[in-house]
Amino acid sequence: MKWLAPTLCLCALAACSGKPPEPQSQPAAASTARVATPWDNMKKDEQRARDVQKTVDQQAEKQRQAMQTAEQ
């Protein structure tokens, strides 16, 4: 019993002494890093389809305008 109290006090002093830990920048960087999800490829495909549809619509509009100018 006589050794238990001083040992606990020494452990507590050793744990409390010393400088505080430096902030870690890695967890902050890890939290801002984007994690790939299963839907990423689907979203890319959907955006690609929108782009293709936009191109088709533009070409169709150009063709309509060309036909209208040819009729006049």
Steps between C-alpha positions, in 0.01 A plus 500: 500500500786734581638465149167521321421861588841644397500288184158631401609857574814458288296356213255789521783756507672331206176500301427866572851633454646581162387718218155468346472296182538688175190527282491239231438627150444156348147442637391839370642420158339158508160646582514738202619232258221365283419132527382323187146366512327236287285771343791702361513302177123524460513876544781527245294296254196718564701818439646351182147419379389857572795634302419273207135602508600866505722448195221318316255779582743763373555312175125454452444873552769584245340261252154656556644846444677383183173350369310819578754715317498261203117519472498880489 
